[in-house]
Amino acid sequence: MKKLEEYVRSIPDFPEEGIIFRDVTSVLQDKDSLKMAIDEIQKELEGVDFDLVLGPESRGFIFGVPVAYNMNKGFIPVRKKGKLPCETVEMEYDLEYGTAVIEMHKDSIKPGQKVVIIDDLIATGGTIEAITKLVESLGGEVVKIVFLMELEGLKGRDKLQKYDVASVIRYEGK
């Protein structure tokens, strides 16, 4: 069987020259690599005491929900502003060109609950940093953050230094 890294399609010079885009859709479309990805993310949670899995749209949903299901935990979606129907809390964060706002339901985390965050990729870390602030504003505790892939050259971990962060696949560059 191939290694998980071998299923990730690398597209040079996208979205701009000098960047290698790591395409997760090639992992999703193959039954073996999808299972392997979920299993590897789940391995990172062995021995971790937690109550909820949280994932940002959209790929955090894809990888977080099966882990929550397999480990008999609830799942909390984090969405772009305006997509959730009930009362929300929100956080603005910086993008390369501008800002974005994410939100989650105000009643999704109760004080003292332990939360695991799962996403497909860490690049600059801004989205996940904003999510950790949302969790903590509701009284939750982030006990682990797991990514399928990490672009080490963008130093996203620097924003998450106080958390236990794991990545299944690490790429040196951007």
C-alpha positions as CSV (number, residue, x, y, z in Angstrom):
1,M,0.0,0.0,0.0
2,K,1.2,3.5,-0.8
3,K,2.1,6.0,1.9
4,L,-0.5,8.7,2.5
5,E,1.9,11.4,1.1
6,E,1.9,9.7,-2.2
7,Y,-1.9,10.3,-2.6
8,V,-1.6,14.1,-2.2
9,R,-1.4,15.7,-5.6
10,S,1.1,18.5,-5.8
11,I,0.4,21.2,-8.4
12,P,3.4,23.5,-9.1
13,D,2.9,27.3,-9.6
14,F,-0.6,27.4,-8.2
15,P,-2.1,29.8,-7.2
16,E,1.0,31.7,-8.2
17,E,4.5,31.0,-9.4
18,G,6.8,29.4,-6.9
19,I,4.0,27.9,-4.8
20,I,3.3,24.2,-4.7
21,F,-0.4,23.6,-4.1
22,R,-1.1,20.5,-2.0
23,D,-4.4,19.1,-3.3
24,V,-6.4,17.1,-0.7
25,T,-9.1,16.1,-3.2
26,S,-6.9,13.4,-4.5
27,V,-6.9,11.9,-1.0
28,L,-10.6,12.2,-0.7
29,Q,-11.4,10.5,-4.0
30,D,-9.5,7.3,-3.3
31,K,-11.1,4.9,-0.7
32,D,-7.8,3.7,0.6
33,S,-6.2,7.1,1.1
34,L,-9.4,8.5,2.7
35,K,-9.5,5.7,5.2
36,M,-5.8,6.1,5.8
37,A,-6.2,9.9,6.4
38,I,-9.0,9.4,8.9
39,D,-7.2,6.6,10.7
40,E,-4.0,8.7,10.9
41,I,-5.8,11.7,12.3
42,Q,-7.6,9.5,14.8
43,K,-4.2,7.9,15.9
44,E,-3.1,11.4,16.9
45,L,-6.0,11.5,19.4
46,E,-5.2,8.2,21.2
47,G,-5.0,8.8,24.9
48,V,-6.4,12.4,24.6
49,D,-9.3,13.2,26.9
50,F,-11.9,15.3,25.1
51,D,-15.6,15.9,24.7
52,L,-16.1,17.5,21.3
53,V,-14.5,17.6,17.8
54,L,-14.6,21.0,16.1
55,G,-13.9,21.6,12.4
56,P,-13.9,24.6,10.1
57,E,-15.8,24.5,6.9
58,S,-15.4,22.8,4.6
59,R,-12.6,20.3,4.9
60,G,-12.6,20.4,8.6
61,F,-16.1,18.9,8.3
62,I,-14.9,16.2,6.0
63,F,-12.1,15.0,8.3
64,G,-13.7,15.9,11.7
65,V,-17.1,14.3,11.4
66,P,-15.8,10.7,10.7
67,V,-13.4,11.0,13.7
68,A,-16.2,12.3,15.9
69,Y,-18.4,9.5,14.8
70,N,-15.7,6.8,15.3
71,M,-14.8,8.1,18.7
72,N,-18.4,8.7,19.8
73,K,-18.1,12.5,20.3
74,G,-20.2,15.4,19.1
75,F,-19.1,17.6,16.2
76,I,-19.2,21.4,16.2
77,P,-19.1,23.2,12.8
78,V,-17.3,26.5,12.4
79,R,-18.6,28.5,9.5
80,K,-18.2,31.7,7.5
81,K,-20.3,34.5,8.8
82,G,-24.0,34.4,8.1
83,K,-24.3,30.6,7.5
84,L,-25.5,29.5,11.0
85,P,-29.2,29.9,11.9
86,C,-29.0,30.4,15.7
87,E,-27.3,32.9,18.0
88,T,-23.6,32.9,17.2
89,V,-20.2,34.1,18.5
90,E,-17.8,35.4,15.9
91,M,-14.1,36.2,15.4
92,E,-12.5,38.3,12.7
93,Y,-9.0,37.3,11.5
94,D,-6.5,38.4,9.0
95,L,-6.0,36.9,5.5
96,E,-3.2,37.6,3.1
97,Y,-5.4,40.4,1.5
98,G,-8.0,41.6,3.9
99,T,-10.0,39.9,6.7
100,A,-12.5,37.2,7.2
101,V,-15.1,36.4,9.9
102,I,-15.9,32.9,11.2
103,E,-18.6,32.0,13.7
104,M,-20.1,29.1,15.6
105,H,-23.3,28.7,17.6
106,K,-23.1,30.4,21.0
107,D,-24.5,27.3,22.7
108,S,-22.2,24.8,21.0
109,I,-19.6,24.6,23.8
110,K,-20.3,24.6,27.5
111,P,-17.8,25.9,30.0
112,G,-15.2,23.2,30.9
113,Q,-15.7,21.1,27.8
114,K,-12.5,19.8,26.2
115,V,-12.3,20.4,22.5
116,V,-10.2,18.9,19.7
117,I,-9.9,20.9,16.4
118,I,-9.4,19.0,13.1
119,D,-8.6,20.5,9.8
120,D,-7.0,19.5,6.5
121,L,-4.2,22.0,6.4
122,I,-2.3,24.5,8.4
123,A,-0.7,27.3,6.5
124,T,-0.4,30.6,8.3
125,G,-2.5,29.5,11.2
126,G,-4.9,32.5,11.3
127,T,-8.1,30.5,10.9
128,I,-7.2,28.1,13.7
129,E,-5.9,30.8,16.0
130,A,-9.3,32.6,15.6
131,I,-11.1,29.3,16.3
132,T,-9.1,28.7,19.5
133,K,-10.2,32.2,20.7
134,L,-13.8,31.4,20.0
135,V,-13.6,28.1,21.9
136,E,-12.0,29.8,24.9
137,S,-14.5,32.7,24.8
138,L,-17.2,30.1,25.4
139,G,-15.3,28.5,28.3
140,G,-14.0,25.5,26.4
141,E,-10.5,24.2,26.5
142,V,-8.6,23.3,23.3
143,V,-6.7,20.1,24.2
144,K,-5.4,19.1,20.8
145,I,-5.3,20.4,17.2
146,V,-4.7,17.9,14.4
147,F,-4.1,18.7,10.7
148,L,-3.8,16.3,7.8
149,M,-1.1,18.5,6.2
150,E,1.2,21.2,7.3
151,L,3.1,23.8,5.3
152,E,6.0,24.4,7.7
153,G,7.5,27.2,5.6
154,L,4.5,29.4,6.5
155,K,5.1,29.0,10.2
156,G,1.5,28.6,11.2
157,R,2.5,26.8,14.4
158,D,4.0,30.0,15.7
159,K,0.4,31.3,16.3
160,L,-0.5,28.0,18.1
161,Q,2.5,27.6,20.5
162,K,0.4,27.1,23.6
163,Y,-1.5,24.2,22.1
164,D,-0.7,20.5,21.4
165,V,-0.5,20.5,17.6
166,A,0.0,17.5,15.4
167,S,0.2,17.1,11.6
168,V,0.1,13.8,9.7
169,I,2.0,15.1,6.7
170,R,4.6,17.9,6.9
171,Y,5.9,19.8,3.9
172,E,9.0,22.0,4.4
173,G,8.1,24.8,2.0
174,K,5.1,27.0,1.4
